[in-house]
C-alpha cells in the first residue's frame, strides 16, 4: 500500500508531532507533505524519507512567520497531487484536511480540532488578532472578509476526507457541531515506556507545568496563583508569551525553556503535581505526568475530563480564576495518590494502543 502523510506546517514540536512520528513507525516509507518546513526547528522530521513542502516554501522566511500565509494556505494544500497513493492521512487543526484526492485514494483525517480561530475560539482570536495572525495593519477592516472566506473554505475542506478521526470525545463533539460529521475517537499516542520504575524516584517540593507559552494555554493564571502561594513552580516550554510571563513571575517560579526528553522525564517524575490550566483538545502532557506517577491539578474542561480521574489520578478546579486554582492547590496538598493507579490510567493512552487502533481502522476500512 502506497501511503502519504500530510500536516499543516512542519516547524515546531508538540503533541501533534508525536502523532506523526507514531504514524511514521506504522508507515516508514510514507513521505510527509506540508505547507512550509523548517529543518532547523523541526529536526524530528528528518526521520521521514522525504518532507515535501508547497510553493509557499519559496517565500523568504515564511517558515518562521506562517501567521502571514493567510488565504494562500488552502491553495497550497489543493495543489498537491496524491494520485500515486492508495491512502493519505492528514493530521491537522487547520488546512491540511483540504487536500484533494481522487476517488481511488482514501483520505483519513486525524483531526486535532476544528480550526480554533474559526470556530471554538473565534471570539477570542477576533478580540486578540495578534495572537494568531500577527500585528497586521488595518486588521479591523480586513478581518471580516478573511474570516468569511476561510470559514467557508474550511467547511468545504472538512467534507473532503473519506473518514474523520477525533483525538478526543471533546473534539468529536466539535466536529459534529461545526462540521456536521460523525467521527471515531482514537486517542493520541503517549510513550508511556519512558516512565517505567516510578517508585525509584523521590518527589520534590516543586509543581510542574509543561506547555507552549501562548495565550490560550493560560500560563499566566498558574503564575498569579503561585506568586500568591510563594511555593516553587517549574515551567517547561517556549512560546510567544515567554518574556511577558517572566516579567509577571516572582523568584519562586523557574522557566526551563525547551528541554530534552531525558530532562523532561526527570521533571515529570520529581514534581509534586502537574498543573494543567487550559481547555485542551486532549492534553498529552497531563497523561505523561500520570505515566511518571505524578498527579494532575486540571481545569475541568476539554480533554482533561477524559484523561484525569478525579480523586484518583488528580483533582479538578472548576473555573479559570486565581481563587479556583488556588483552592485546588491547597486541597491537593492534603491528599494522597497511588503511583500504580496513575501509571495504569496513563496506559490507556499508550503509543502501542494508538498504533493498534490505527491498524484496525485501516484494515477494516
ChimeraX attribute file (.defattr): number of C-alpha atoms within 10 A of each C-alpha:
attribute: neighborCount
match mode: 1-to-1
recipient: residues
	/A:1	8
	/A:2	13
	/A:3	19
	/A:4	21
	/A:5	24
	/A:6	28
	/A:7	25
	/A:8	20
	/A:9	22
	/A:10	24
	/A:11	20
	/A:12	17
	/A:13	15
	/A:14	12
	/A:15	16
	/A:16	20
	/A:17	18
	/A:18	18
	/A:19	19
	/A:20	23
	/A:21	17
	/A:22	20
	/A:23	20
	/A:24	20
	/A:25	13
	/A:26	14
	/A:27	16
	/A:28	14
	/A:29	14
	/A:30	24
	/A:31	18
	/A:32	23
	/A:33	24
	/A:34	25
	/A:35	27
	/A:36	28
	/A:37	24
	/A:38	18
	/A:39	15
	/A:40	10
	/A:41	14
	/A:42	15
	/A:43	13
	/A:44	17
	/A:45	23
	/A:46	10
	/A:47	13
	/A:48	18
	/A:49	13
	/A:50	13
	/A:51	19
	/A:52	16
	/A:53	22
	/A:54	19
	/A:55	16
	/A:56	19
	/A:57	17
	/A:58	11
	/A:59	10
	/A:60	9
	/A:61	10
	/A:62	16
	/A:63	21
	/A:64	14
	/A:65	12
	/A:66	18
	/A:67	15
	/A:68	15
	/A:69	17
	/A:70	12
	/A:71	13
	/A:72	12
	/A:73	24
	/A:74	21
	/A:75	16
	/A:76	22
	/A:77	24
	/A:78	17
	/A:79	12
	/A:80	18
	/A:81	12
	/A:82	17
	/A:83	13
	/A:84	13
	/A:85	18
	/A:86	17
	/A:87	21
	/A:88	23
	/A:89	24
	/A:90	27
	/A:91	25
	/A:92	21
	/A:93	17
	/A:94	23
	/A:95	28
	/A:96	28
	/A:97	30
	/A:98	25
	/A:99	23
	/A:100	19
	/A:101	22
	/A:102	13
	/A:103	10
	/A:104	11
	/A:105	18
	/A:106	19
	/A:107	26
	/A:108	21
	/A:109	25
	/A:110	27
	/A:111	27
	/A:112	22
	/A:113	24
	/A:114	27
	/A:115	19
	/A:116	16
	/A:117	19
	/A:118	20
	/A:119	17
	/A:120	15
	/A:121	13
	/A:122	15
	/A:123	13
	/A:124	14
	/A:125	18
	/A:126	19
	/A:127	10
	/A:128	14
	/A:129	18
	/A:130	13
	/A:131	18
	/A:132	16
	/A:133	19
	/A:134	14
	/A:135	13
	/A:136	13
	/A:137	8
	/A:138	8
	/A:139	15
	/A:140	11
	/A:141	9
	/A:142	11
	/A:143	14
	/A:144	12
	/A:145	10
	/A:146	13
	/A:147	17
	/A:148	12
	/A:149	11
	/A:150	19
	/A:151	16
	/A:152	11
	/A:153	15
	/A:154	21
	/A:155	15
	/A:156	13
	/A:157	20
	/A:158	25
	/A:159	15
	/A:160	17
	/A:161	21
	/A:162	13
	/A:163	19
	/A:164	23
	/A:165	23
	/A:166	26
	/A:167	22
	/A:168	26
	/A:169	20
	/A:170	20
	/A:171	23
	/A:172	23
	/A:173	17
	/A:174	19
	/A:175	21
	/A:176	13
	/A:177	14
	/A:178	15
	/A:179	17
	/A:180	13
	/A:181	15
	/A:182	14
	/A:183	20
	/A:184	15
	/A:185	17
	/A:186	20
	/A:187	23
	/A:188	26
	/A:189	26
	/A:190	25
	/A:191	19
	/A:192	22
	/A:193	13
	/A:194	13
	/A:195	18
	/A:196	13
	/A:197	11
	/A:198	16
	/A:199	12
	/A:200	8
	/A:201	12
	/A:202	10
	/A:203	16
	/A:204	13
	/A:205	12
	/A:206	18
	/A:207	24
	/A:208	24
	/A:209	25
	/A:210	24
	/A:211	25
	/A:212	21
	/A:213	22
	/A:214	18
	/A:215	15
	/A:216	16
	/A:217	15
	/A:218	16
	/A:219	23
	/A:220	21
	/A:221	17
	/A:222	23
	/A:223	21
	/A:224	19
	/A:225	19
	/A:226	22
	/A:227	18
	/A:228	12
	/A:229	13
	/A:230	13
	/A:231	14
	/A:232	18
	/A:233	26
	/A:234	19
	/A:235	24
	/A:236	19
	/A:237	17
	/A:238	18
	/A:239	13
	/A:240	12
	/A:241	15
	/A:242	16
	/A:243	11
	/A:244	11
	/A:245	16
	/A:246	15
	/A:247	8
	/A:248	12
	/A:249	18
	/A:250	15
	/A:251	11
	/A:252	15
	/A:253	22
	/A:254	16
	/A:255	16
	/A:256	13
	/A:257	16
	/A:258	17
	/A:259	13
	/A:260	7
	/A:261	10
	/A:262	9
	/A:263	10
	/A:264	16
	/A:265	17
	/A:266	13
	/A:267	26
	/A:268	27
	/A:269	26
	/A:270	21
	/A:271	23
	/A:272	21
	/A:273	27
	/A:274	27
	/A:275	27
	/A:276	27
	/A:277	27
	/A:278	22
	/A:279	19
	/A:280	21
	/A:281	21
	/A:282	25
	/A:283	21
	/A:284	25
	/A:285	20
	/A:286	27
	/A:287	31
	/A:288	27
	/A:289	31
	/A:290	30
	/A:291	32
	/A:292	29
	/A:293	32
	/A:294	30
	/A:295	32
	/A:296	32
	/A:297	25
	/A:298	25
	/A:299	25
	/A:300	22
	/A:301	19
	/A:302	18
	/A:303	22
	/A:304	28
	/A:305	18
	/A:306	15
	/A:307	23
	/A:308	24
	/A:309	17
	/A:310	15
	/A:311	14
	/A:312	17
	/A:313	27
	/A:314	24
	/A:315	20
	/A:316	24
	/A:317	20
	/A:318	12
	/A:319	13
	/A:320	18
	/A:321	15
	/A:322	17
	/A:323	11
	/A:324	15
	/A:325	26
	/A:326	19
	/A:327	12
	/A:328	18
	/A:329	20
	/A:330	11
	/A:331	11
	/A:332	19
	/A:333	10
	/A:334	7
	/A:335	11
	/A:336	12
	/A:337	15
	/A:338	12
	/A:339	19
	/A:340	15
	/A:341	16
	/A:342	25
	/A:343	24
	/A:344	15
	/A:345	19
	/A:346	24
	/A:347	20
	/A:348	17
	/A:349	22
	/A:350	20
	/A:351	21
	/A:352	17
	/A:353	17
	/A:354	20
	/A:355	19
	/A:356	11
	/A:357	15
	/A:358	16
	/A:359	13
	/A:360	11
	/A:361	15
	/A:362	11
	/A:363	8
	/A:364	7
	/A:365	8
